[in-house]
């Protein structure tokens, strides 16, 4: 029996075995006061205690609280080859786990397990799932690679577009342009054909026969939009010919100027 004023060996602990924290107040029955009250009231602890030998092998992760490791491995199912994450997941199927605290943020589960068992992930590097199972957190099924290499190994839209060498029409993707500080490839051949179709030489539309047809249609009451659609010309060209004719142009074609000009 300890002497008066001394604590028993049972109550002289540095870390509470239930919550893993250093007791700040009283130590009762070998536990901190909070864990003792939870046990007395029959409240089951949410996070199981890790094996002491296993816990010694874990590495510290900056920005996390004292329950981080226990919370992580409480959601790991290591019964199979892939360690399946049974906790919360994001839209892409990756597991997520909070760092701890109200505004601590979160880690992806595979990143959390890697940092606990292997070490920190260097800046500018990402975790690549070699097994292609997003919910797997087994470090043996992952590798730390640059983001570009991770994209090349993937099978999503970014990979399929990045692996293309020709456009939809079989032309080589030989053009490069900047789009929001990114370099985007495009097909120069298709772009030239598109520009050529959009900007047709004016001589094609301002020759005598085509101008006479536009004016004849316009005099009969057709709108410039209908004329442009029927003759496969731009609306601006149809309006320009009609406007020039109303203002006295195209006299050499033998077409009289309208007495009451129509609205273009």
Residue, then its C-alpha position, 0 to 999 in steps of 0.5 A: x500500500x503506498x504511503x500517504x500522499x503518494x499515488x499507487x503504481x496503477x495511477x502513475x501513467x504517462x499515456x492513457x491506454x484508452x485514448x492515447x493522451x497524456x492525462x491532464x487531471x486525475x488518473x483513476x483505475x489506470x485511465x484518465x478521468x474522461x475514459x474512466x467516466x466513459x467506462x463507468x457509464x457504459x459508453x463504448x470507445x469509438x476508436x479501438x486501441x492499437x497493439x503497443x508493438x504496432x504503435x511503436x512502428x508508426x511514424x508521426x504525421x504533422x498536423x494530426x491529433x492524438x487519435x489519428x492513427x487509431x482512427x485510420x486503422x479502425x477503418x482498414x480491412x486488411x483481410x485481403x490482398x488489397x486493404x479496403x477502406x471502410x470509412x468515408x469516401x469522396x466522389x472518386x471512391x478514394x477514402x478520406x480521414x480527418x486530421x483532427x480538430x475543427x478545422x484540421x482538414x483531411x487526408x486521403x486514406x491511402x496517403x494517411x496510411x503511407x505517411x504512418x507506415x512509410x513516411x511523408x510524401x515529398x512536395x510535388x509528388x503524388x500517390x499512384x495506385x498500382x492495383x487501380x483500386x481507389x479504396x485500397x490503402x495497402x502501401x505495397x500497392x502504391x508508389x510515389x510518382x510525379x503527377x505527370x507519370x500518374x496521369x500517363x498510367x491512368x485510364x481516365x479522360x486525361x490519359x486518353x486525351x493525352x495519349x492521342x496523336x491524331x485528331x478525329x479526322x486522322x490529322x496529326x495534333x501538331x499545334x500547341x496553344x496556351x489555355x489558362x496557363x496550360x499548353x493544349x494541342x490542336x490540329x492545324x489542318x482542321x483549324x485551317x479548314x475551319x478558318x477557310x470555310x468561315x472566311x471565304x474570299x469576298x470575290x466569291x460573293x461580290x461577282x455580278x451573278x451572285x450580287x444580282x441574285x441577292x438583289x433580286x431576292x431582296x427586291x422580291x421581299x425576302x429577308x437578308x437572313x433567308x437569302x444568306x441561308x438559301x445562298x449559303x453566304x454569311x448574313x453580313x454579306x447579304x446585308x452589305x449587298x442590300x445596303x449598297x444597292x439601296x444607296x445607289x450601288x451596283x448600277x452597272x448590273x442594270x438593276x434600278x435602285x428601290x424607290x422604297x428601301x426595305x429594312x436590312 
